[in-house]
Amino acid sequence: MKLMCLSKITLFVSSLFILGFMAAEGSAQSLKIGMIYSGTGTGAHSGIYAMRGVELAGEEINAQGIGGKKLEMIYENDDTSTEKSVTAAKKLIYGDKVLAIIGPEMSPCIFAVQKVTEEAKIPIISPTGSSPKLTEEKQEWYFRNSPSARYQTVDLVEYVKKQGLKKLALLVDWGRTSDQVKTFEEDAKKVGLTIAVMEKFQTGDTSFMSQLLKIKGENPDGLVLFAMITEGSAAAIQARDLGIKVPLFGIIALSFKEYIEMGGKAVEGTVIPTTFIPENPDPVVQKFNERFKAKFNVLPDHAAAHSYDATNILAEVLKKVKVDNKPETLAADRKKIRDGFGTIKNYRGVSVPISYGPQPTAADRDGMKSLMLAQVKGGKWVIIKK
């Protein structure tokens, strides 16, 4: 009887050992990557699309594997809250022990998370976020897979100059676009463009008549809308109603079909810088559109494209550096990944080309420095400069 009980105990312990070994073996075969996204809150639109981009890329990567291993994606919703972003980052870093983090989306949330990731020495790549300071404050572990405001308006300013325009008016949502406005002013000055007038409004405003009347009085050659979709389209309609017939220009935040749907004929001819639009005829983009729509029943936006590319870039780095993926090598693996970003040169995904450097400067951590230009033609976005 005692021998039988002992045998059962031995078998039970052995089974636990085997199960534990199998669990450890299974864990060793997965490369843990965290994602912080805004599934709710003010950033939910881009956050949900960004998560979808990561999910699609992860599935495609895992179909091939990375040296016999697969990505294990761990998602954390920050509700577009800086406090929740920090909580999510700490959970992923110290609880889940991920190798790297993708996200968050909004610049304030990224700033908050950077304090944690820099101290923990873990690489992080964000698919959105435009503040130049995100890479200009001696960060060593942060990379951006979206265009800094530092680079967003360079191509647009050059285009405006080539059209022979000299005097511009700016209608500005200062609370949301001040970074882009400042760099636009710097870029415009370099090429000899004059900012005749700059009128400000607040997010959520529906009437822009007082600002537009002042703009009309300055008789500008062009009107630049530093606005989100709803306000930008409404401002365009009201500008045309007031008889302001000059060419319209805008920022990357307008690069959605909703801007055209809301603005109608008033937004025809608008020119913007962009990194991705689903209307791009590039076969790579069209195939991405098909796979994305088949899975989510909607077309991707630039947040989805950026996060899709970010996940694939991270996979490329993992293939090159070959992490050991053990608890005792976690810190060393994270550093390998951080250093591995410097090997990414002219990566061609579904957005604009992406390159990183050896990381002594902020520019080395900004992957996108040259954007496309798109124009509303016949009620749809059309690429006019790649």
Long-range contacts (C-beta under 8 A, 24 or more apart in sequence): 28-325, 28-326, 29-68, 29-69, 29-70, 30-69, 30-70, 30-71, 30-72, 31-66, 31-69, 31-70, 31-71, 31-72, 31-99, 31-318, 31-323, 31-325, 32-72, 32-74, 32-96, 32-97, 32-98, 32-99, 33-58, 33-71, 33-72, 33-73, 33-74, 33-98, 33-99, 33-100, 33-101, 33-102, 33-311, 33-314, 34-73, 34-74, 34-75, 34-76, 34-88, 34-89, 34-92, 34-93, 34-96, 34-98, 34-100, 34-101, 34-102, 35-73, 35-74, 35-75, 35-76, 35-101, 35-102, 35-103, 36-76, 36-78, 36-85, 36-88, 36-89, 36-92, 36-101, 36-102, 36-103, 36-104, 36-109, 36-113, 37-75, 37-76, 37-77, 37-78, 37-103, 37-104, 37-105, 38-77, 38-78, 38-79, 38-80, 38-104, 38-105, 38-106, 38-109, 39-77, 39-79, 40-77, 40-79, 40-80, 41-78, 41-79, 41-80, 41-81, 42-80, 42-106, 43-80, 43-104, 43-105, 43-106, 43-109, 44-80, 45-303, 46-105, 46-128, 46-301, 46-303, 47-77, 47-80, 47-104, 47-105, 47-303, 49-300, 49-301, 49-303, 49-304, 49-307, 50-103, 50-105, 50-127, 50-128, 50-303, 50-304, 50-306, 50-307, 51-75, 51-307, 52-292, 52-295, 52-296, 52-300, 52-304, 52-307, 53-127, 53-292, 53-300, 53-303, 53-304, 53-305, 53-306, 53-307, 53-308, 53-309, 53-310, 53-311, 54-102, 54-307, 54-308, 54-310, 54-311, 55-295, 56-291, 56-292, 56-295, 56-296, 56-304, 56-308, 57-307, 57-308, 57-309, 57-311, 57-312, 57-315, 58-311, 60-291, 61-311, 61-312, 61-315, 66-315, 66-318, 66-319, 67-318, 67-319, 67-322, 69-325, 71-311, 71-315, 74-98, 78-103, 78-104, 78-109, 80-105, 80-106, 80-109, 81-109, 82-108, 82-109, 82-111, 82-112, 83-112, 85-109, 85-110, 85-112, 85-113, 86-112, 86-113, 86-115, 86-116, 88-113, 89-113, 89-116, 89-117, 90-116, 93-117, 93-120, 93-122, 94-120, 97-327, 97-330, 98-122, 99-123, 99-318, 99-323, 99-325, 99-330, 99-333, 99-334, 99-337, 100-124, 100-125, 100-314, 100-334, 100-337, 101-125, 102-126, 102-127, 102-307, 102-310, 102-311, 102-314, 103-127, 103-307, 104-129, 105-129, 105-303, 107-131, 107-134, 110-134, 110-142, 114-139, 114-142, 117-141, 117-142, 118-142, 121-331, 121-334, 121-335, 121-338, 122-334, 123-334, 123-337, 123-338, 123-341, 125-310, 125-313, 125-314, 125-341, 126-310, 127-303, 127-306, 127-307, 127-309, 127-310, 128-303, 128-306, 130-179, 130-180, 130-252, 131-179, 132-179, 132-183, 132-362, 135-362, 135-363, 135-365, 135-366, 136-362, 139-362, 139-365, 140-338, 140-359, 141-338, 142-365, 143-341, 143-356, 143-365, 143-367, 144-365, 144-366, 144-367, 144-368, 145-306, 145-307, 145-309, 145-310, 145-313, 145-354, 145-367, 145-368, 146-275, 146-302, 146-306, 146-368, 147-252, 147-273, 147-275, 147-352, 147-366, 147-368, 147-369, 147-371, 148-366, 148-368, 149-179, 149-180, 149-182, 149-183, 150-183, 150-366, 151-366, 151-368, 151-369, 151-370, 151-371, 152-180, 152-183, 152-251, 152-252, 152-273, 152-371, 153-180, 153-183, 153-184, 153-187, 153-251, 153-273, 154-187, 154-370, 154-371, 155-273, 155-370, 155-371, 155-372, 155-373, 155-385, 156-184, 156-249, 156-271, 156-272, 156-273, 156-373, 157-184, 157-187, 157-188, 157-190, 157-191, 157-193, 158-191, 159-271, 159-373, 159-385, 160-188, 160-193, 160-222, 160-249, 161-191, 161-192, 161-193, 163-222, 163-247, 165-193, 165-221, 165-222, 165-247, 166-192, 166-193, 166-194, 166-221, 167-193, 167-194, 167-196, 167-218, 167-219, 167-220, 167-221, 167-222, 168-193, 168-194, 168-195, 168-196, 168-220, 168-221, 168-222, 168-223, 168-224, 169-195, 169-196, 169-197, 169-198, 169-199, 169-215, 169-218, 169-220, 169-222, 169-223, 169-224, 169-246, 170-195, 170-197, 170-198, 170-199, 170-223, 170-224, 170-226, 171-199, 171-201, 171-208, 171-211, 171-212, 171-215, 171-223, 171-224, 171-225, 171-226, 171-227, 171-235, 172-198, 172-199, 172-200, 172-201, 172-226, 172-227, 173-200, 173-201, 173-202, 173-203, 173-226, 173-227, 173-228, 173-231, 174-200, 174-201, 174-202, 175-202, 175-203, 176-203, 176-227, 176-228, 176-253, 177-226, 177-227, 177-251, 177-253, 180-226, 180-251, 181-226, 184-224, 184-226, 196-220, 201-227, 201-231, 201-235, 203-228, 203-231, 204-231, 205-231, 206-234, 207-238, 208-234, 208-235, 208-238, 208-239, 209-238, 209-242, 212-238, 212-239, 212-242, 212-244, 213-242, 215-239, 215-244, 216-242, 216-243, 216-244, 220-246, 221-246, 221-247, 222-246, 222-247, 222-248, 222-249, 223-247, 223-248, 223-249, 224-248, 224-249, 224-250, 225-249, 225-250, 225-251, 225-254, 225-270, 226-250, 226-251, 227-251, 227-253, 227-254, 228-253, 228-254, 229-253, 229-254, 229-256, 229-258, 229-259, 229-262, 230-262, 232-259, 232-263, 233-258, 233-259, 233-262, 233-263, 233-266, 233-267, 234-262, 234-263, 236-263, 236-266, 236-267, 236-270, 237-263, 237-264, 237-266, 239-266, 240-265, 240-266, 247-271, 252-302, 252-371, 255-302, 255-374, 255-381, 256-301, 257-380, 257-381, 259-376, 260-376, 260-379, 260-380, 260-381, 267-376, 268-376, 268-377, 268-378, 268-379, 269-375, 269-376, 269-377, 270-375, 270-376, 271-373, 271-374, 271-375, 271-384, 272-373, 272-374, 272-375, 273-371, 273-372, 273-373, 273-374, 274-302, 274-371, 274-372, 274-373, 274-374, 274-381, 275-302, 275-305, 275-306, 275-351, 275-352, 275-368, 275-371, 275-372, 276-300, 276-301, 276-302, 276-305, 276-306, 276-350, 276-351, 276-352, 277-302, 277-374, 277-381, 277-383, 279-374, 279-380, 279-381, 279-382, 279-383, 280-372, 280-383, 281-383, 284-348, 284-349, 284-350, 285-350, 288-350, 300-350, 302-351, 305-349, 305-350, 305-351, 306-351, 308-349, 308-350, 309-347, 309-349, 309-350, 309-351, 309-354, 312-349, 313-341, 313-344, 313-347, 313-349, 313-354, 313-367, 316-344, 316-347, 317-341, 317-343, 317-344, 341-365
